[in-house]
Amino acid sequence: MQLRRLILAVALIPLGCAAPFSVPLGQCPVASAPPGVPEDSALVVHYLGVSGFLLKRGDDVVLTAPLYSNPSLVEVVLDHAIRPDSAQVDRFLPPEAAEARAILVGHSHYDHLLDVSNIARRHATRARVYGSPTTRHLLAAFPDLDGRVVAVEEEDLGNHERPGRWLDVAPRVRIMALESHHSSQVTLELPFSPQPTPIHVWRGGLDHDQETPPRTASDWAEGAVYAYVVDFLDTPGGRPVFRVYFQDSGTDEPVGYVPEAVLREKRVDVALLCVGGDFHRLRRHPEGILENTRPRHAVLGHWEDFFVTQDNHAVDGRVYPIPGTDQDTRDFRKRAEEALHAVDPESKVWLPCPTRSRFVFAAEGGRGRPLTSRP
């Protein structure tokens, strides 16, 4: 396992000199409900892996697209055939996913969309899938999802200057999609090149429905990229009690920011931010989005080695970052903590483990202080 990790990291991603970073399974962060706060009235945030989260308040459940199948780095780089692993999905997907009314897809790369059709057809059978037109075209290859894939069109998108259209996904849950971007995946120092070369693969989108499922990683075109605001309401059509911001790729400021008109109604309670990608080349990420949303909690996803299945974490006894990104992961967390504490010293940043990290946050009046936690 460690030899494989070292070979792949040396071959494909420049390594730093710092000691390998990892999170032992016994130290995966969790947060319980504060004293006197019933869990049904709190917001549950369960990290599923890569950019997957399960968001739950009472009977209302929203998923962001998780990945359990985890093709290897060799399969991805050499563009071998990949496919969903139903056994992994069945083993690790929380049972609460069956109650989901929405699955949010920020972009359509394989590590975000590969398992969505499986989950929507076999587990979250009441959920609609929300994403870009490319998301809809890719999932058209699965006829039993017909009518359950919603393409958020350009006229319904918000951006940092103006709100988009609120979409009701359940009586007490609404979402707003925001224009976003995808960073380059990595920067390589190439021979004979005077400058580092950023690599951004699988760009572009689709303009027609696919008749057969994508076969390789490159078949999962990126499409338009969205971030989302998710509101859990006190009553059907009422006011937001919990507000969540979700992104599955980092951006240059101010792309992906929540417009001020939305934030004046309510601040963000929890920001779900993407660590993966070449964030060092981005302009003020994560500082800018944290200053914009001012969340009480930031949970950092898409940081772990998603080229191995979650079974491998148990074998190693710890969760490792994406190969070659040990120092990057530490830097991102430190920068996020410094930026968030500058706007709210009581706020908290969490680096979660797939499946094992589950957080319960109280509404803003209770400040969301966990009863027990391991940061």
C-alpha positions as CSV (number, residue, x, y, z in Angstrom):
1,M,0.0,0.0,0.0
2,Q,2.7,2.5,1.0
3,L,4.9,1.5,-1.9
4,R,2.0,2.0,-4.3
5,R,1.3,5.4,-2.8
6,L,4.9,6.5,-3.0
7,I,5.4,5.4,-6.7
8,L,2.2,7.1,-7.8
9,A,3.0,10.3,-6.0
10,V,6.6,10.5,-7.3
11,A,5.5,9.7,-10.9
12,L,2.6,12.1,-11.1
13,I,2.6,14.8,-8.4
14,P,5.5,16.7,-6.9
15,L,6.2,15.7,-3.3
16,G,7.0,18.1,-0.5
17,C,9.5,17.3,2.2
18,A,7.1,17.3,5.2
19,A,6.3,14.2,7.0
20,P,3.3,12.3,5.7
21,F,0.0,13.7,7.0
22,S,-2.9,11.5,7.9
23,V,-5.8,11.2,10.4
24,P,-5.9,8.1,12.5
25,L,-9.4,6.5,12.4
26,G,-9.7,6.8,16.2
27,Q,-9.2,10.6,15.9
28,C,-11.8,11.3,13.2
29,P,-13.7,14.4,14.2
30,V,-17.3,14.2,15.3
31,A,-19.7,16.5,17.0
32,S,-22.7,15.6,19.2
33,A,-25.8,17.7,19.8
34,P,-25.3,20.4,22.4
35,P,-27.0,19.7,25.8
36,G,-30.7,20.1,25.7
37,V,-30.9,20.3,21.9
38,P,-32.9,17.4,20.4
39,E,-31.1,16.0,17.3
40,D,-34.3,16.3,15.3
41,S,-34.3,20.0,15.6
42,A,-30.5,20.3,14.8
43,L,-28.7,20.1,11.5
44,V,-26.8,16.8,10.9
45,V,-23.8,17.0,8.5
46,H,-22.5,13.5,7.7
47,Y,-19.4,13.4,5.5
48,L,-19.7,10.6,3.0
49,G,-16.4,11.0,1.0
50,V,-14.9,13.2,-1.7
51,S,-17.6,15.8,-2.1
52,G,-20.4,13.8,-0.7
53,F,-22.4,15.0,2.3
54,L,-25.7,14.0,3.9
55,L,-27.5,17.0,5.3
56,K,-30.5,16.2,7.6
57,R,-32.9,18.2,9.7
58,G,-35.8,16.2,11.1
59,D,-37.3,14.2,8.2
60,D,-35.7,16.5,5.5
61,V,-32.6,15.0,3.8
62,V,-30.4,16.4,1.0
63,L,-27.4,14.6,-0.5
64,T,-24.4,16.1,-2.3
65,A,-22.9,13.6,-4.8
66,P,-20.7,11.1,-3.0
67,L,-18.1,8.7,-4.5
68,Y,-17.7,5.1,-3.1
69,S,-16.5,3.2,-6.2
70,N,-13.1,4.9,-6.2
71,P,-11.2,3.7,-9.3
72,S,-7.5,3.6,-8.9
73,L,-5.2,6.4,-10.0
74,V,-3.8,4.1,-12.7
75,E,-7.3,3.4,-14.1
76,V,-8.1,7.1,-14.2
77,V,-4.8,8.3,-15.7
78,L,-4.7,5.6,-18.3
79,D,-8.4,6.1,-19.1
80,H,-9.3,2.5,-18.4
81,A,-12.9,1.4,-18.1
82,I,-14.5,2.3,-14.7
83,R,-17.9,1.5,-13.3
84,P,-19.9,1.9,-10.1
85,D,-19.2,-0.6,-7.3
86,S,-22.6,-1.5,-5.9
87,A,-21.1,-3.4,-3.0
88,Q,-19.2,-0.3,-1.7
89,V,-22.3,1.9,-2.1
90,D,-24.5,-0.6,-0.2
91,R,-21.9,-0.9,2.6
92,F,-21.1,2.7,3.3
93,L,-24.1,4.8,2.2
94,P,-26.0,5.8,5.4
95,P,-29.6,4.4,5.6
96,E,-30.9,8.0,6.0
97,A,-30.0,8.5,2.3
98,A,-33.3,6.7,1.5
99,E,-35.2,9.8,2.7
100,A,-33.3,12.2,0.5
101,R,-35.4,14.5,-1.8
102,A,-32.4,16.0,-3.7
103,I,-28.9,15.0,-4.8
104,L,-26.9,18.1,-5.7
105,V,-24.1,17.8,-8.3
106,G,-21.7,20.7,-8.6
107,H,-20.0,19.4,-11.8
108,S,-20.0,16.1,-13.8
109,H,-16.5,14.6,-13.4
110,Y,-16.5,10.9,-12.6
111,D,-15.5,11.5,-9.0
112,H,-18.8,13.4,-8.5
113,L,-21.3,11.7,-10.8
114,L,-20.1,8.0,-11.2
115,D,-22.2,6.7,-8.3
116,V,-25.1,9.1,-8.5
117,S,-27.2,6.9,-10.9
118,N,-26.7,3.9,-8.6
119,I,-27.7,5.8,-5.5
120,A,-30.7,7.5,-7.1
121,R,-32.0,4.3,-8.6
122,R,-31.4,1.9,-5.7
123,H,-31.3,3.9,-2.5
124,A,-32.5,7.5,-2.7
125,T,-35.5,6.6,-4.9
126,R,-37.5,9.7,-4.0
127,A,-34.7,12.1,-4.8
128,R,-34.3,14.3,-7.8
129,V,-30.8,15.0,-9.1
130,Y,-29.9,18.7,-9.6
131,G,-27.0,19.7,-11.8
132,S,-26.0,21.2,-15.1
133,P,-27.4,20.4,-18.6
134,T,-24.3,18.2,-19.0
135,T,-25.3,16.3,-15.9
136,R,-28.7,15.7,-17.4
137,H,-27.2,14.6,-20.7
138,L,-24.9,12.1,-19.0
139,L,-27.6,10.6,-16.8
140,A,-30.0,10.2,-19.8
141,A,-28.1,6.9,-20.4
142,F,-30.1,5.6,-17.4
143,P,-33.8,5.5,-18.6
144,D,-35.2,4.7,-15.2
145,L,-34.1,8.1,-14.0
146,D,-36.2,9.8,-16.6
147,G,-38.0,12.8,-15.2
148,R,-35.8,12.8,-12.0
149,V,-32.8,14.8,-13.3
150,V,-33.3,18.6,-13.2
151,A,-30.9,20.7,-15.2
152,V,-30.6,24.1,-13.6
153,E,-30.5,26.5,-16.6
154,E,-28.4,29.6,-16.9
155,E,-31.4,32.0,-16.3
156,D,-32.0,30.3,-12.9
157,L,-28.4,30.7,-11.7
158,G,-27.3,33.3,-9.2
159,N,-23.8,34.8,-9.0
160,H,-21.9,37.0,-6.6
161,E,-23.9,40.1,-7.7
162,R,-27.4,38.8,-8.0
163,P,-29.6,36.0,-6.5
164,G,-30.7,33.1,-8.6
165,R,-34.1,31.4,-8.4
166,W,-35.0,29.4,-5.3
167,L,-36.0,25.8,-6.2
168,D,-38.2,24.0,-3.7
169,V,-36.9,20.4,-3.4
170,A,-39.2,19.6,-0.4
171,P,-41.8,21.5,1.6
172,R,-39.2,22.8,4.0
173,V,-36.1,22.7,1.9
174,R,-35.1,25.0,-0.9
175,I,-31.9,25.4,-3.0
176,M,-30.2,28.1,-5.1
177,A,-27.5,27.2,-7.6
178,L,-24.7,29.7,-8.1
179,E,-22.3,30.1,-11.0
180,S,-18.9,28.6,-10.1
181,H,-15.7,27.4,-11.7
182,H,-13.4,24.4,-11.6
183,S,-9.7,24.8,-10.7
184,S,-6.9,23.1,-12.5
185,Q,-6.3,19.7,-10.9
186,V,-2.5,19.9,-10.4
187,T,0.5,21.9,-11.5
188,L,3.5,20.0,-13.0
189,E,7.1,21.0,-13.3
190,L,7.8,19.8,-16.9
191,P,11.2,19.5,-18.5
192,F,12.2,22.3,-20.9
193,S,9.2,24.4,-19.7
194,P,10.2,27.8,-18.1
195,Q,7.0,27.9,-16.1
196,P,5.0,25.4,-14.0
197,T,2.2,23.9,-16.1
198,P,-1.3,23.8,-14.7
199,I,-3.3,20.7,-15.8
200,H,-7.1,20.9,-16.1
201,V,-8.6,17.8,-17.7
202,W,-12.0,16.7,-18.9
203,R,-13.2,20.2,-19.6
204,G,-16.2,21.0,-21.8
205,G,-19.8,19.9,-21.8
206,L,-22.4,17.9,-23.7
207,D,-25.2,19.2,-25.8
208,H,-27.2,16.0,-26.4
209,D,-28.4,13.0,-24.4
210,Q,-26.1,10.0,-24.1
211,E,-27.5,6.6,-25.1
212,T,-24.9,4.6,-23.2
213,P,-23.3,5.2,-19.8
214,P,-19.8,6.8,-19.8
215,R,-17.1,4.1,-20.0
216,T,-13.9,5.9,-18.8
217,A,-13.1,8.8,-16.6
218,S,-12.6,11.1,-19.6
219,D,-16.2,10.4,-20.7
220,W,-17.5,12.2,-17.7
221,A,-17.4,15.7,-19.1
222,E,-17.1,18.5,-16.6
223,G,-20.0,20.7,-17.9
224,A,-21.0,23.9,-16.1
225,V,-19.9,24.2,-12.5
226,Y,-22.3,25.2,-9.7
227,A,-22.1,25.9,-6.0
228,Y,-25.3,25.7,-3.9
229,V,-27.1,27.4,-1.1
230,V,-29.3,25.0,0.8
231,D,-32.0,26.3,3.2
232,F,-33.8,24.2,5.8
233,L,-37.0,26.2,6.6
234,D,-39.0,26.3,9.8
235,T,-42.3,25.7,8.0
236,P,-43.3,25.1,4.4
237,G,-42.5,28.3,2.6
238,G,-41.2,29.8,5.8
239,R,-38.0,31.4,6.9
240,P,-34.6,29.6,6.9
241,V,-33.5,28.0,10.2
242,F,-30.3,26.5,8.8
243,R,-28.3,27.7,5.8
244,V,-25.6,25.6,4.1
245,Y,-23.2,26.6,1.4
246,F,-21.7,23.9,-0.7
247,Q,-19.0,23.9,-3.3
248,D,-17.2,21.0,-5.0
249,S,-14.3,22.9,-6.6
250,G,-12.4,25.9,-5.4
251,T,-12.6,29.2,-7.4
252,D,-11.0,32.6,-7.8
253,E,-12.7,35.3,-5.9
254,P,-15.5,36.4,-6.3
255,V,-16.7,33.4,-8.4
256,G,-19.1,31.2,-6.4
257,Y,-19.8,33.8,-3.8
258,V,-23.2,34.1,-2.2
259,P,-24.8,37.5,-3.2
260,E,-25.3,40.0,-0.5
261,A,-29.1,40.1,-1.0
262,V,-29.2,36.5,0.1
263,L,-26.8,36.9,3.0
264,R,-28.8,39.9,4.3
265,E,-31.7,37.4,5.0
266,K,-29.5,35.0,6.9
267,R,-25.8,34.2,7.4
268,V,-24.4,30.8,6.4
269,D,-24.4,28.3,9.3
270,V,-22.1,25.7,7.6
271,A,-19.8,26.0,4.6
272,L,-18.8,22.8,2.9
273,L,-15.6,23.6,1.0
274,C,-13.4,21.7,-1.5
275,V,-9.7,21.1,-0.6
276,G,-8.9,19.1,-3.7
277,G,-7.5,20.8,-6.8
278,D,-4.7,23.3,-7.4
279,F,-5.9,25.8,-4.9
280,H,-2.5,27.5,-4.6
281,R,-3.1,29.0,-8.0
282,L,-6.5,30.4,-7.1
283,R,-7.0,34.0,-6.0
284,R,-7.8,34.0,-2.2
285,H,-9.3,30.6,-1.8
286,P,-10.4,29.7,0.8
287,E,-10.1,33.1,2.5
288,G,-12.5,34.9,0.1
289,I,-15.4,32.5,0.3
290,L,-15.1,32.4,4.1
291,E,-15.2,36.2,4.4
292,N,-18.2,36.2,2.1
293,T,-20.3,33.5,3.8
294,R,-19.0,34.1,7.4
295,P,-20.1,30.5,8.5
296,R,-20.2,29.3,12.1
297,H,-18.7,26.0,10.9
298,A,-16.5,25.1,7.9
299,V,-16.2,21.4,6.9
300,L,-13.5,20.6,4.4
301,G,-14.2,17.9,1.9
302,H,-12.5,16.3,-1.1
303,W,-9.2,16.1,0.7
304,E,-8.7,12.3,1.2
305,D,-7.1,9.8,-1.2
306,F,-10.1,9.0,-3.4
307,F,-8.0,6.6,-5.5
308,V,-8.6,3.9,-2.9
309,T,-11.9,2.6,-1.5
310,Q,-13.0,3.3,2.0
311,D,-12.1,-0.4,2.9
312,N,-8.4,0.7,2.5
313,H,-8.8,3.2,5.4
314,A,-9.6,0.4,7.7
315,V,-6.6,-1.6,6.5
316,D,-4.2,1.3,7.0
317,G,-6.0,2.4,10.2
318,R,-5.9,6.0,9.0
319,V,-7.1,8.4,6.3
320,Y,-4.4,9.8,4.0
321,P,-4.8,12.9,1.7
322,I,-4.6,12.7,-2.1
323,P,-1.1,11.4,-2.9
324,G,1.5,14.2,-2.8
325,T,-0.8,16.8,-1.2
326,D,0.2,16.3,2.5
327,Q,1.5,19.8,3.0
328,D,-1.2,21.3,0.8
329,T,-3.9,19.8,3.0
330,R,-2.3,21.2,6.2
331,D,-1.8,24.6,4.5
332,F,-5.5,24.7,3.4
333,R,-6.8,23.9,6.9
334,K,-4.5,26.4,8.5
335,R,-5.5,29.1,6.0
336,A,-9.2,28.3,6.5
337,E,-8.8,28.5,10.3
338,E,-7.0,31.8,10.2
339,A,-9.5,33.3,7.7
340,L,-12.6,32.1,9.6
341,H,-11.3,33.1,13.1
342,A,-10.6,36.6,11.7
343,V,-14.3,37.1,11.0
344,D,-15.7,35.0,13.9
345,P,-13.3,33.7,16.7
346,E,-16.0,31.3,17.9
347,S,-16.3,29.5,14.5
348,K,-14.7,26.1,13.9
349,V,-13.0,24.3,10.9
350,W,-13.4,20.5,10.6
351,L,-11.3,18.1,8.5
352,P,-13.6,15.1,8.4
353,C,-13.1,11.4,7.7
354,P,-15.3,9.6,5.1
355,T,-18.3,7.9,6.8
356,R,-16.8,8.2,10.3
357,S,-17.3,12.0,10.7
358,R,-20.8,13.1,11.7
359,F,-21.6,16.5,13.1
360,V,-24.7,17.8,14.9
361,F,-25.1,21.5,15.0
362,A,-27.7,23.6,16.8
363,A,-29.5,26.5,15.3
364,E,-27.8,29.9,15.5
365,G,-29.4,30.9,18.8
366,G,-27.5,27.9,20.4
367,R,-24.3,28.8,18.6
368,G,-23.9,25.2,17.5
369,R,-21.5,24.3,20.3
370,P,-20.9,20.5,20.2
371,L,-21.2,18.5,23.4
372,T,-18.2,16.4,22.5
373,S,-15.8,17.0,19.7
374,R,-12.5,16.1,18.2
375,P,-11.3,18.8,15.8
